[in-house]
Amino acid sequence: MRNDVRELRLADDKSQASLGADLGVSRQTINAIETGRYDPSLSLALKIARQFGRTVEEVFHVEE
Amino acid sequence: MSKSSKRLPLSITNIVLVSTFLAGAVVTAILHSWLAAPLAALGVGGLLAALYARRVGARDITRINAIEYRDERDRTLAREGFAVVGAVALGLTVLELVLAVALTDYYWIVCVQLIILCVAWGVANSIAVRKG
């Protein structure tokens, strides 16, 4: 699953560590999500989307 | 319903493990067994490892190996590691059963099994972290 977390985070001028702290997860988890190595749970995906004022579909994209 | 944000100083699993090792060390010391020292070392070592993994900025593999999970990814990766340990344990238990029937003194087999399971756990955690 692709996502725009990295682009949205950089647009907000946030580090992986500070985004992780906001969401209650580790820096490594943010890194793994951004690089596509880890697909977050639905609740974490919702938290990420809300963090950037977007919907889940706007942040995460299923590869056809 | 509000949820307390206060964290315990160690995970519940580590509290149980450290307490068990230290209680075992006390009991074996009373029985004058040589096992008291290694059990005490494991208890104190586990406590220090857990506290080290708990600090801010600890690596994910450090947290997972110390059973100090911080978020859902840590728990997912830990499950993968423990699944491998379970599979290895099943195979080893069959081997242990055969050896227990064939040998009278198989104390060392249990020790070897424990060491193999610990190594399998560490390797499986490391692979899971690299993949996810």
N, CA and C atoms of all chains as a GROMACS GRO file, in nm:
protein
  588
    1MET      N    1   0.085  -0.119   0.000
    1MET     CA    2   0.000   0.000   0.000
    1MET      C    3   0.090   0.125   0.000
    2ARG      N    4   0.063   0.212  -0.097
    2ARG     CA    5   0.140   0.338  -0.101
    2ARG      C    6   0.076   0.439  -0.007
    3ASN      N    7   0.154   0.542   0.031
    3ASN     CA    8   0.094   0.648   0.113
    3ASN      C    9   0.171   0.778   0.094
    4ASP      N   10   0.108   0.887   0.137
    4ASP     CA   11   0.168   1.020   0.122
    4ASP      C   12   0.215   1.076   0.257
    5VAL      N   13   0.241   0.987   0.351
    5VAL     CA   14   0.275   1.033   0.487
    5VAL      C   15   0.401   1.119   0.484
    6ARG      N   16   0.502   1.074   0.411
    6ARG     CA   17   0.628   1.148   0.409
    6ARG      C   18   0.607   1.290   0.355
    7GLU      N   19   0.535   1.301   0.242
    7GLU     CA   20   0.512   1.432   0.180
    7GLU      C   21   0.432   1.523   0.275
    8LEU      N   22   0.328   1.466   0.337
    8LEU     CA   23   0.245   1.546   0.429
    8LEU      C   24   0.325   1.588   0.552
    9ARG      N   25   0.408   1.499   0.600
    9ARG     CA   26   0.490   1.531   0.719
    9ARG      C   27   0.589   1.643   0.687
   10LEU      N   28   0.654   1.631   0.570
   10LEU     CA   29   0.751   1.735   0.532
   10LEU      C   30   0.682   1.868   0.508
   11ALA      N   31   0.561   1.863   0.452
   11ALA     CA   32   0.485   1.986   0.430
   11ALA      C   33   0.451   2.054   0.563
   12ASP      N   34   0.433   1.973   0.666
   12ASP     CA   35   0.405   2.026   0.801
   12ASP      C   36   0.534   2.060   0.877
   13ASP      N   37   0.648   2.034   0.811
   13ASP     CA   38   0.780   2.062   0.871
   13ASP      C   39   0.799   1.987   1.003
   14LYS      N   40   0.764   1.858   0.999
   14LYS     CA   41   0.777   1.776   1.119
   14LYS      C   42   0.879   1.667   1.096
   15SER      N   43   0.944   1.627   1.204
   15SER     CA   44   1.036   1.514   1.196
   15SER      C   45   0.957   1.385   1.218
   16GLN      N   46   1.019   1.273   1.183
   16GLN     CA   47   0.952   1.144   1.208
   16GLN      C   48   0.928   1.126   1.358
   17ALA      N   49   1.025   1.170   1.438
   17ALA     CA   50   1.013   1.154   1.584
   17ALA      C   51   0.897   1.236   1.638
   18SER      N   52   0.882   1.360   1.590
   18SER     CA   53   0.775   1.444   1.647
   18SER      C   54   0.638   1.398   1.599
   19LEU      N   55   0.630   1.350   1.474
   19LEU     CA   56   0.502   1.294   1.428
   19LEU      C   57   0.468   1.169   1.509
   20GLY      N   58   0.570   1.086   1.531
   20GLY     CA   59   0.549   0.966   1.612
   20GLY      C   60   0.500   1.001   1.751
   21ALA      N   61   0.561   1.104   1.810
   21ALA     CA   62   0.520   1.146   1.945
   21ALA      C   63   0.375   1.194   1.945
   22ASP      N   64   0.338   1.268   1.841
   22ASP     CA   65   0.198   1.316   1.831
   22ASP      C   66   0.100   1.200   1.822
   23LEU      N   67   0.143   1.094   1.752
   23LEU     CA   68   0.052   0.981   1.727
   23LEU      C   69   0.066   0.870   1.831
   24GLY      N   70   0.166   0.882   1.919
   24GLY     CA   71   0.187   0.780   2.022
   24GLY      C   72   0.254   0.655   1.969
   25VAL      N   73   0.336   0.671   1.864
   25VAL     CA   74   0.412   0.556   1.812
   25VAL      C   75   0.559   0.596   1.801
   26SER      N   76   0.644   0.498   1.771
   26SER     CA   77   0.787   0.525   1.766
   26SER      C   78   0.828   0.588   1.632
   27ARG      N   79   0.947   0.649   1.631
   27ARG     CA   80   1.003   0.704   1.507
   27ARG      C   81   1.020   0.594   1.402
   28GLN      N   82   1.060   0.476   1.449
   28GLN     CA   83   1.082   0.364   1.356
   28GLN      C   84   0.952   0.323   1.288
   29THR      N   85   0.840   0.334   1.361
   29THR     CA   86   0.711   0.298   1.300
   29THR      C   87   0.674   0.397   1.190
   30ILE      N   88   0.696   0.526   1.214
   30ILE     CA   89   0.669   0.626   1.110
   30ILE      C   90   0.758   0.598   0.988
   31ASN      N   91   0.884   0.567   1.014
   31ASN     CA   92   0.977   0.537   0.904
   31ASN      C   93   0.930   0.414   0.825
   32ALA      N   94   0.888   0.310   0.897
   32ALA     CA   95   0.843   0.186   0.830
   32ALA      C   96   0.716   0.212   0.747
   33ILE      N   97   0.627   0.299   0.797
   33ILE     CA   98   0.505   0.332   0.721
   33ILE      C   99   0.543   0.411   0.596
   34GLU      N  100   0.629   0.509   0.612
   34GLU     CA  101   0.667   0.594   0.498
   34GLU      C  102   0.737   0.514   0.388
   35THR      N  103   0.817   0.417   0.428
   35THR     CA  104   0.891   0.338   0.328
   35THR      C  105   0.812   0.217   0.279
   36GLY      N  106   0.688   0.203   0.326
   36GLY     CA  107   0.602   0.096   0.278
   36GLY      C  108   0.634  -0.041   0.337
   37ARG      N  109   0.717  -0.045   0.442
   37ARG     CA  110   0.751  -0.174   0.502
   37ARG      C  111   0.645  -0.218   0.604
   38TYR      N  112   0.562  -0.124   0.647
   38TYR     CA  113   0.460  -0.158   0.746
   38TYR      C  114   0.329  -0.088   0.712
   39ASP      N  115   0.221  -0.166   0.705
   39ASP     CA  116   0.088  -0.110   0.685
   39ASP      C  117   0.023  -0.090   0.821
   40PRO      N  118  -0.013   0.035   0.854
   40PRO     CA  119  -0.070   0.060   0.988
   40PRO      C  120  -0.208  -0.003   1.004
   41SER      N  121  -0.249  -0.021   1.129
   41SER     CA  122  -0.385  -0.068   1.157
   41SER      C  123  -0.483   0.041   1.114
   42LEU      N  124  -0.610   0.005   1.108
   42LEU     CA  125  -0.711   0.103   1.068
   42LEU      C  126  -0.713   0.221   1.165
   43SER      N  127  -0.702   0.194   1.294
   43SER     CA  128  -0.708   0.304   1.391
   43SER      C  129  -0.588   0.397   1.376
   44LEU      N  130  -0.469   0.340   1.352
   44LEU     CA  131  -0.353   0.428   1.334
   44LEU      C  132  -0.362   0.505   1.202
   45ALA      N  133  -0.414   0.438   1.098
   45ALA     CA  134  -0.431   0.507   0.969
   45ALA      C  135  -0.527   0.625   0.984
   46LEU      N  136  -0.634   0.604   1.062
   46LEU     CA  137  -0.729   0.714   1.087
   46LEU      C  138  -0.662   0.828   1.163
   47LYS      N  139  -0.581   0.792   1.263
   47LYS     CA  140  -0.512   0.896   1.341
   47LYS      C  141  -0.418   0.976   1.252
   48ILE      N  142  -0.347   0.904   1.163
   48ILE     CA  143  -0.252   0.972   1.072
   48ILE      C  144  -0.328   1.067   0.981
   49ALA      N  145  -0.436   1.017   0.923
   49ALA     CA  146  -0.514   1.100   0.830
   49ALA      C  147  -0.568   1.224   0.903
   50ARG      N  148  -0.622   1.204   1.023
   50ARG     CA  149  -0.676   1.318   1.100
   50ARG      C  150  -0.567   1.417   1.136
   51GLN      N  151  -0.449   1.366   1.163
   51GLN     CA  152  -0.336   1.453   1.198
   51GLN      C  153  -0.311   1.557   1.089
   52PHE      N  154  -0.331   1.512   0.964
   52PHE     CA  155  -0.306   1.602   0.850
   52PHE      C  156  -0.436   1.663   0.794
   53GLY      N  157  -0.547   1.640   0.863
   53GLY     CA  158  -0.674   1.695   0.818
   53GLY      C  159  -0.722   1.634   0.688
   54ARG      N  160  -0.690   1.508   0.665
   54ARG     CA  161  -0.731   1.438   0.543
   54ARG      C  162  -0.814   1.315   0.580
   55THR      N  163  -0.868   1.252   0.475
   55THR     CA  164  -0.934   1.123   0.496
   55THR      C  165  -0.830   1.013   0.473
   56VAL      N  166  -0.863   0.893   0.517
   56VAL     CA  167  -0.770   0.780   0.499
   56VAL      C  168  -0.741   0.758   0.350
   57GLU      N  169  -0.846   0.768   0.268
   57GLU     CA  170  -0.829   0.744   0.124
   57GLU      C  171  -0.738   0.847   0.058
   58GLU      N  172  -0.733   0.967   0.118
   58GLU     CA  173  -0.646   1.070   0.061
   58GLU      C  174  -0.499   1.047   0.098
   59VAL      N  175  -0.476   0.974   0.205
   59VAL     CA  176  -0.338   0.952   0.252
   59VAL      C  177  -0.285   0.816   0.206
   60PHE      N  178  -0.371   0.714   0.210
   60PHE     CA  179  -0.327   0.577   0.176
   60PHE      C  180  -0.393   0.533   0.045
   61HIS      N  181  -0.312   0.470  -0.040
   61HIS     CA  182  -0.362   0.430  -0.171
   61HIS      C  183  -0.331   0.282  -0.193
   62VAL      N  184  -0.435   0.206  -0.224
   62VAL     CA  185  -0.415   0.064  -0.252
   62VAL      C  186  -0.361   0.048  -0.393
   63GLU      N  187  -0.254  -0.029  -0.406
   63GLU     CA  188  -0.194  -0.051  -0.538
   63GLU      C  189  -0.274  -0.158  -0.610
   64GLU      N  190  -0.326  -0.124  -0.729
   64GLU     CA  191  -0.408  -0.219  -0.808
   64GLU      C  192  -0.318  -0.321  -0.877
   65MET      N  193  -1.528   0.684   2.852
   65MET     CA  194  -1.442   0.620   2.951
   65MET      C  195  -1.298   0.668   2.931
   66SER      N  196  -1.241   0.722   3.037
   66SER     CA  197  -1.104   0.770   3.021
   66SER      C  198  -1.004   0.660   3.058
   67LYS      N  199  -0.888   0.668   2.991
   67LYS     CA  200  -0.785   0.567   3.011
   67LYS      C  201  -0.665   0.636   3.075
   68SER      N  202  -0.609   0.574   3.178
   68SER     CA  203  -0.493   0.633   3.243
   68SER      C  204  -0.373   0.632   3.150
   69SER      N  205  -0.301   0.745   3.145
   69SER     CA  206  -0.185   0.753   3.057
   69SER      C  207  -0.057   0.719   3.133
   70LYS      N  208  -0.074   0.688   3.263
   70LYS     CA  209   0.043   0.657   3.344
   70LYS      C  210   0.094   0.518   3.308
   71ARG      N  211   0.225   0.510   3.277
   71ARG     CA  212   0.283   0.382   3.238
   71ARG      C  213   0.352   0.318   3.358
   72LEU      N  214   0.347   0.187   3.360
   72LEU     CA  215   0.422   0.114   3.462
   72LEU      C  216   0.571   0.129   3.431
   73PRO      N  217   0.658   0.113   3.531
   73PRO     CA  218   0.802   0.126   3.504
   73PRO      C  219   0.854   0.016   3.413
   74LEU      N  220   0.786  -0.099   3.410
   74LEU     CA  221   0.821  -0.211   3.321
   74LEU      C  222   0.692  -0.266   3.263
   75SER      N  223   0.702  -0.341   3.152
   75SER     CA  224   0.582  -0.407   3.101
   75SER      C  225   0.540  -0.515   3.201
   76ILE      N  226   0.411  -0.553   3.196
   76ILE     CA  227   0.361  -0.654   3.289
   76ILE      C  228   0.436  -0.786   3.269
   77THR      N  229   0.465  -0.820   3.142
   77THR     CA  230   0.539  -0.943   3.113
   77THR      C  231   0.675  -0.940   3.183
   78ASN      N  232   0.744  -0.827   3.175
   78ASN     CA  233   0.876  -0.818   3.238
   78ASN      C  234   0.867  -0.818   3.390
   79ILE      N  235   0.762  -0.759   3.444
   79ILE     CA  236   0.744  -0.763   3.590
   79ILE      C  237   0.731  -0.909   3.635
   80VAL      N  238   0.650  -0.987   3.560
   80VAL     CA  239   0.631  -1.129   3.594
   80VAL      C  240   0.763  -1.206   3.577
   81LEU      N  241   0.832  -1.183   3.463
   81LEU     CA  242   0.956  -1.256   3.437
   81LEU      C  243   1.065  -1.226   3.540
   82VAL      N  244   1.087  -1.098   3.566
   82VAL     CA  245   1.193  -1.058   3.661
   82VAL      C  246   1.159  -1.112   3.801
   83SER      N  247   1.032  -1.100   3.841
   83SER     CA  248   0.991  -1.151   3.972
   83SER      C  249   1.012  -1.301   3.981
   84THR      N  250   0.978  -1.374   3.872
   84THR     CA  251   0.993  -1.520   3.872
   84THR      C  252   1.140  -1.559   3.883
   85PHE      N  253   1.226  -1.493   3.806
   85PHE     CA  254   1.369  -1.525   3.811
   85PHE      C  255   1.426  -1.496   3.951
   86LEU      N  256   1.389  -1.381   4.006
   86LEU     CA  257   1.443  -1.345   4.138
   86LEU      C  258   1.388  -1.436   4.248
   87ALA      N  259   1.260  -1.471   4.239
   87ALA     CA  260   1.202  -1.565   4.337
   87ALA      C  261   1.270  -1.701   4.324
   88GLY      N  262   1.295  -1.743   4.199
   88GLY     CA  263   1.365  -1.870   4.176
   88GLY      C  264   1.505  -1.866   4.233
   89ALA      N  265   1.571  -1.751   4.221
   89ALA     CA  266   1.707  -1.736   4.275
   89ALA      C  267   1.705  -1.750   4.428
   90VAL      N  268   1.605  -1.691   4.492
   90VAL     CA  269   1.595  -1.699   4.639
   90VAL      C  270   1.570  -1.844   4.683
   91VAL      N  271   1.476  -1.910   4.615
   91VAL     CA  272   1.442  -2.050   4.651
   91VAL      C  273   1.563  -2.141   4.632
   92THR      N  274   1.631  -2.128   4.516
   92THR     CA  275   1.746  -2.216   4.489
   92THR      C  276   1.863  -2.182   4.583
   93ALA      N  277   1.874  -2.056   4.623
   93ALA     CA  278   1.980  -2.020   4.719
   93ALA      C  279   1.953  -2.087   4.854
   94ILE      N  280   1.826  -2.088   4.895
   94ILE     CA  281   1.789  -2.154   5.022
   94ILE      C  282   1.822  -2.304   5.014
   95LEU      N  283   1.801  -2.362   4.892
   95LEU     CA  284   1.829  -2.505   4.872
   95LEU      C  285   1.976  -2.532   4.841
   96HIS      N  286   2.060  -2.427   4.847
   96HIS     CA  287   2.205  -2.437   4.819
   96HIS      C  288   2.233  -2.493   4.679
   97SER      N  289   2.151  -2.455   4.582
   97SER     CA  290   2.175  -2.500   4.445
   97SER      C  291   2.259  -2.398   4.371
   98TRP      N  292   2.343  -2.448   4.277
   98TRP     CA  293   2.426  -2.359   4.196
   98TRP      C  294   2.341  -2.272   4.102
   99LEU      N  295   2.214  -2.309   4.084
   99LEU     CA  296   2.125  -2.234   3.993
   99LEU      C  297   2.092  -2.094   4.044
  100ALA      N  298   2.115  -2.070   4.173
  100ALA     CA  299   2.078  -1.940   4.232
  100ALA      C  300   2.148  -1.824   4.161
  101ALA      N  301   2.278  -1.839   4.139
  101ALA     CA  302   2.354  -1.728   4.077
  101ALA      C  303   2.307  -1.699   3.934
  102PRO      N  304   2.297  -1.803   3.845
  102PRO     CA  305   2.248  -1.772   3.710
  102PRO      C  306   2.107  -1.715   3.708
  103LEU      N  307   2.020  -1.764   3.797
  103LEU     CA  308   1.883  -1.711   3.800
  103LEU      C  309   1.882  -1.565   3.844
  104ALA      N  310   1.964  -1.533   3.944
  104ALA     CA  311   1.972  -1.395   3.990
  104ALA      C  312   2.029  -1.306   3.880
  105ALA      N  313   2.130  -1.358   3.808
  105ALA     CA  314   2.190  -1.281   3.699
  105ALA      C  315   2.088  -1.255   3.588
  106LEU      N  316   2.008  -1.358   3.557
  106LEU     CA  317   1.905  -1.343   3.453
  106LEU      C  318   1.799  -1.242   3.497
  107GLY      N  319   1.761  -1.247   3.624
  107GLY     CA  320   1.661  -1.153   3.675
  107GLY      C  321   1.709  -1.010   3.669
  108VAL      N  322   1.830  -0.987   3.718
  108VAL     CA  323   1.886  -0.850   3.719
  108VAL      C  324   1.916  -0.806   3.576
  109GLY      N  325   1.969  -0.900   3.495
  109GLY     CA  326   1.998  -0.868   3.353
  109GLY      C  327   1.871  -0.830   3.279
  110GLY      N  328   1.764  -0.907   3.302
  110GLY     CA  329   1.636  -0.879   3.238
  110GLY      C  330   1.581  -0.743   3.279
  111LEU      N  331   1.597  -0.711   3.408
  111LEU     CA  332   1.550  -0.582   3.460
  111LEU      C  333   1.626  -0.467   3.393
  112LEU      N  334   1.759  -0.481   3.385
  112LEU     CA  335   1.841  -0.375   3.324
  112LEU      C  336   1.810  -0.361   3.174
  113ALA      N  337   1.792  -0.476   3.106
  113ALA     CA  338   1.761  -0.473   2.962
  113ALA      C  339   1.627  -0.404   2.938
  114ALA      N  340   1.530  -0.432   3.024
  114ALA     CA  341   1.397  -0.372   3.010
  114ALA      C  342   1.404  -0.220   3.032
  115LEU      N  343   1.479  -0.179   3.133
  115LEU     CA  344   1.492  -0.034   3.160
  115LEU      C  345   1.565   0.035   3.046
  116TYR      N  346   1.666  -0.033   2.990
  116TYR     CA  347   1.742   0.024   2.877
  116TYR      C  348   1.651   0.039   2.754
  117ALA      N  349   1.567  -0.062   2.731
  117ALA     CA  350   1.476  -0.059   2.615
  117ALA      C  351   1.364   0.043   2.634
  118ARG      N  352   1.337   0.079   2.756
  118ARG     CA  353   1.227   0.170   2.788
  118ARG      C  354   1.261   0.317   2.759
  119ARG      N  355   1.391   0.347   2.750
  119ARG     CA  356   1.431   0.488   2.737
  119ARG      C  357   1.388   0.543   2.600
  120VAL      N  358   1.374   0.674   2.593
  120VAL     CA  359   1.335   0.741   2.469
  120VAL      C  360   1.448   0.722   2.368
  121GLY      N  361   1.414   0.688   2.246
  121GLY     CA  362   1.516   0.673   2.142
  121GLY      C  363   1.574   0.534   2.132
  122ALA      N  364   1.520   0.438   2.210
  122ALA     CA  365   1.568   0.300   2.200
  122ALA      C  366   1.532   0.243   2.063
  123ARG      N  367   1.618   0.156   2.009
  123ARG     CA  368   1.592   0.096   1.878
  123ARG      C  369   1.475  -0.003   1.889
  124ASP      N  370   1.408  -0.027   1.775
  124ASP     CA  371   1.294  -0.119   1.776
  124ASP      C  372   1.335  -0.261   1.814
  125ILE      N  373   1.450  -0.307   1.762
  125ILE     CA  374   1.495  -0.444   1.794
  125ILE      C  375   1.527  -0.455   1.943
  126THR      N  376   1.577  -0.347   2.002
  126THR     CA  377   1.607  -0.348   2.147
  126THR      C  378   1.478  -0.363   2.227
  127ARG      N  379   1.376  -0.286   2.188
  127ARG     CA  380   1.247  -0.293   2.259
  127ARG      C  381   1.184  -0.431   2.246
  128ILE      N  382   1.190  -0.486   2.123
  128ILE     CA  383   1.124  -0.616   2.099
  128ILE      C  384   1.196  -0.727   2.173
  129ASN      N  385   1.329  -0.727   2.169
  129ASN     CA  386   1.404  -0.831   2.241
  129ASN      C  387   1.386  -0.820   2.392
  130ALA      N  388   1.361  -0.698   2.440
  130ALA     CA  389   1.344  -0.679   2.585
  130ALA      C  390   1.196  -0.689   2.628
  131ILE      N  391   1.108  -0.719   2.534
  131ILE     CA  392   0.963  -0.730   2.560
  131ILE      C  393   0.910  -0.600   2.622
  132GLU      N  394   0.951  -0.489   2.564
  132GLU     CA  395   0.903  -0.357   2.607
  132GLU      C  396   0.843  -0.288   2.484
  133TYR      N  397   0.724  -0.332   2.445
  133TYR     CA  398   0.663  -0.283   2.322
  133TYR      C  399   0.608  -0.142   2.340
  134ARG      N  400   0.632  -0.059   2.237
  134ARG     CA  401   0.588   0.080   2.247
  134ARG      C  402   0.461   0.106   2.168
  135ASP      N  403   0.444   0.034   2.056
  135ASP     CA  404   0.327   0.060   1.972
  135ASP      C  405   0.285  -0.067   1.900
  136GLU      N  406   0.186  -0.051   1.809
  136GLU     CA  407   0.128  -0.167   1.741
  136GLU      C  408   0.229  -0.239   1.652
  137ARG      N  409   0.324  -0.166   1.592
  137ARG     CA  410   0.424  -0.232   1.506
  137ARG      C  411   0.515  -0.322   1.590
  138ASP      N  412   0.558  -0.273   1.707
  138ASP     CA  413   0.640  -0.356   1.797
  138ASP      C  414   0.566  -0.486   1.829
  139ARG      N  415   0.438  -0.475   1.860
  139ARG     CA  416   0.360  -0.594   1.898
  139ARG      C  417   0.344  -0.688   1.778
  140THR      N  418   0.325  -0.632   1.658
  140THR     CA  419   0.311  -0.716   1.538
  140THR      C  420   0.440  -0.791   1.510
  141LEU      N  421   0.553  -0.720   1.517
  141LEU     CA  422   0.682  -0.784   1.491
  141LEU      C  423   0.712  -0.889   1.598
  142ALA      N  424   0.678  -0.859   1.723
  142ALA     CA  425   0.703  -0.954   1.832
  142ALA      C  426   0.621  -1.082   1.811
  143ARG      N  427   0.499  -1.067   1.761
  143ARG     CA  428   0.416  -1.185   1.734
  143ARG      C  429   0.483  -1.275   1.630
  144GLU      N  430   0.542  -1.212   1.526
  144GLU     CA  431   0.611  -1.290   1.423
  144GLU      C  432   0.727  -1.367   1.485
  145GLY      N  433   0.802  -1.300   1.571
  145GLY     CA  434   0.915  -1.365   1.637
  145GLY      C  435   0.871  -1.483   1.723
  146PHE      N  436   0.766  -1.461   1.802
  146PHE     CA  437   0.720  -1.568   1.891
  146PHE      C  438   0.657  -1.683   1.812
  147ALA      N  439   0.601  -1.654   1.694
  147ALA     CA  440   0.546  -1.761   1.610
  147ALA      C  441   0.658  -1.856   1.567
  148VAL      N  442   0.774  -1.800   1.533
  148VAL     CA  443   0.889  -1.884   1.495
  148VAL      C  444   0.936  -1.966   1.615
  149VAL      N  445   0.940  -1.902   1.732
  149VAL     CA  446   0.981  -1.974   1.854
  149VAL      C  447   0.887  -2.092   1.878
  150GLY      N  448   0.758  -2.070   1.859
  150GLY     CA  449   0.660  -2.178   1.879
  150GLY      C  450   0.683  -2.293   1.784
  151ALA      N  451   0.710  -2.261   1.657
  151ALA     CA  452   0.734  -2.366   1.557
  151ALA      C  453   0.861  -2.444   1.590
  152VAL      N  454   0.967  -2.372   1.628
  152VAL     CA  455   1.093  -2.439   1.665
  152VAL      C  456   1.072  -2.524   1.790
  153ALA      N  457   0.995  -2.473   1.886
  153ALA     CA  458   0.970  -2.546   2.011
  153ALA      C  459   0.898  -2.678   1.984
  154LEU      N  460   0.804  -2.676   1.889
  154LEU     CA  461   0.732  -2.800   1.857
  154LEU      C  462   0.829  -2.907   1.807
  155GLY      N  463   0.916  -2.869   1.714
  155GLY     CA  464   1.014  -2.964   1.660
  155GLY      C  465   1.110  -3.014   1.767
  156LEU      N  466   1.158  -2.920   1.849
  156LEU     CA  467   1.254  -2.958   1.954
  156LEU      C  468   1.190  -3.049   2.059
  157THR      N  469   1.063  -3.026   2.087
  157THR     CA  470   0.995  -3.108   2.189
  157THR      C  471   0.983  -3.252   2.142
  158VAL      N  472   0.957  -3.271   2.013
  158VAL     CA  473   0.952  -3.408   1.958
  158VAL      C  474   1.089  -3.474   1.975
  159LEU      N  475   1.196  -3.400   1.940
  159LEU     CA  476   1.333  -3.452   1.954
  159LEU      C  477   1.362  -3.483   2.101
  160GLU      N  478   1.319  -3.393   2.189
  160GLU     CA  479   1.342  -3.410   2.332
  160GLU      C  480   1.272  -3.536   2.385
  161LEU      N  481   1.150  -3.558   2.334
  161LEU     CA  482   1.074  -3.676   2.376
  161LEU      C  483   1.148  -3.804   2.338
  162VAL      N  484   1.200  -3.807   2.216
  162VAL     CA  485   1.273  -3.925   2.168
  162VAL      C  486   1.397  -3.946   2.256
  163LEU      N  487   1.471  -3.837   2.281
  163LEU     CA  488   1.593  -3.849   2.362
  163LEU      C  489   1.561  -3.886   2.506
  164ALA      N  490   1.449  -3.835   2.559
  164ALA     CA  491   1.410  -3.867   2.697
  164ALA      C  492   1.380  -4.016   2.712
  165VAL      N  493   1.325  -4.075   2.607
  165VAL     CA  494   1.297  -4.219   2.611
  165VAL      C  495   1.427  -4.298   2.602
  166ALA      N  496   1.521  -4.248   2.519
  166ALA     CA  497   1.646  -4.322   2.496
  166ALA      C  498   1.748  -4.302   2.608
  167LEU      N  499   1.747  -4.187   2.672
  167LEU     CA  500   1.850  -4.157   2.772
  167LEU      C  501   1.791  -4.148   2.912
  168THR      N  502   1.874  -4.172   3.011
  168THR     CA  503   1.825  -4.158   3.150
  168THR      C  504   1.851  -4.017   3.202
  169ASP      N  505   1.966  -3.962   3.164
  169ASP     CA  506   2.002  -3.829   3.213
  169ASP      C  507   1.985  -3.728   3.099
  170TYR      N  508   1.874  -3.659   3.097
  170TYR     CA  509   1.852  -3.565   2.987
  170TYR      C  510   1.836  -3.421   3.035
  171TYR      N  511   1.892  -3.391   3.150
  171TYR     CA  512   1.891  -3.256   3.205
  171TYR      C  513   1.950  -3.156   3.106
  172TRP      N  514   2.062  -3.197   3.045
  172TRP     CA  515   2.132  -3.108   2.952
  172TRP      C  516   2.049  -3.080   2.827
  173ILE      N  517   1.963  -3.174   2.789
  173ILE     CA  518   1.881  -3.153   2.668
  173ILE      C  519   1.786  -3.035   2.689
  174VAL      N  520   1.731  -3.025   2.810
  174VAL     CA  521   1.640  -2.913   2.840
  174VAL      C  522   1.717  -2.781   2.833
  175CYS      N  523   1.842  -2.782   2.882
  175CYS     CA  524   1.925  -2.660   2.877
  175CYS      C  525   1.954  -2.622   2.732
  176VAL      N  526   1.989  -2.722   2.650
  176VAL     CA  527   2.018  -2.696   2.508
  176VAL      C  528   1.892  -2.644   2.439
  177GLN      N  529   1.778  -2.703   2.472
  177GLN     CA  530   1.652  -2.658   2.412
  177GLN      C  531   1.625  -2.511   2.445
  178LEU      N  532   1.647  -2.474   2.570
  178LEU     CA  533   1.624  -2.336   2.612
  178LEU      C  534   1.716  -2.240   2.534
  179ILE      N  535   1.842  -2.279   2.521
  179ILE     CA  536   1.938  -2.194   2.450
  179ILE      C  537   1.897  -2.182   2.302
  180ILE      N  538   1.860  -2.294   2.239
  180ILE     CA  539   1.820  -2.290   2.097
  180ILE      C  540   1.696  -2.201   2.079
  181LEU      N  541   1.600  -2.212   2.171
  181LEU     CA  542   1.478  -2.129   2.160
  181LEU      C  543   1.510  -1.981   2.175
  182CYS      N  544   1.603  -1.948   2.267
  182CYS     CA  545   1.641  -1.808   2.285
  182CYS      C  546   1.711  -1.754   2.160
  183VAL      N  547   1.798  -1.836   2.101
  183VAL     CA  548   1.868  -1.793   1.978
  183VAL      C  549   1.766  -1.777   1.865
  184ALA      N  550   1.674  -1.873   1.853
  184ALA     CA  551   1.571  -1.866   1.748
  184ALA      C  552   1.486  -1.741   1.765
  185TRP      N  553   1.456  -1.706   1.889
  185TRP     CA  554   1.375  -1.587   1.918
  185TRP      C  555   1.449  -1.460   1.873
  186GLY      N  556   1.576  -1.449   1.910
  186GLY     CA  557   1.655  -1.331   1.872
  186GLY      C  558   1.668  -1.317   1.721
  187VAL      N  559   1.696  -1.429   1.653
  187VAL     CA  560   1.712  -1.426   1.506
  187VAL      C  561   1.578  -1.390   1.441
  188ALA      N  562   1.470  -1.452   1.489
  188ALA     CA  563   1.337  -1.426   1.431
  188ALA      C  564   1.297  -1.280   1.451
  189ASN      N  565   1.325  -1.224   1.567
  189ASN     CA  566   1.295  -1.082   1.592
  189ASN      C  567   1.373  -0.993   1.495
  190SER      N  568   1.500  -1.025   1.479
  190SER     CA  569   1.586  -0.946   1.392
  190SER      C  570   1.536  -0.948   1.248
  191ILE      N  571   1.496  -1.067   1.201
  191ILE     CA  572   1.445  -1.079   1.063
  191ILE      C  573   1.312  -1.004   1.050
  192ALA      N  574   1.225  -1.017   1.152
  192ALA     CA  575   1.094  -0.949   1.146
  192ALA      C  576   1.111  -0.798   1.140
  193VAL      N  577   1.206  -0.744   1.219
  193VAL     CA  578   1.228  -0.599   1.220
  193VAL      C  579   1.283  -0.552   1.085
  194ARG      N  580   1.372  -0.631   1.025
  194ARG     CA  581   1.427  -0.592   0.894
  194ARG      C  582   1.320  -0.593   0.786
  195LYS      N  583   1.227  -0.689   0.796
  195LYS     CA  584   1.122  -0.699   0.694
  195LYS      C  585   1.014  -0.593   0.712
  196GLY      N  586   0.981  -0.562   0.840
  196GLY     CA  587   0.865  -0.474   0.861
  196GLY      C  588   0.897  -0.363   0.953
   0.00000   0.00000   0.00000
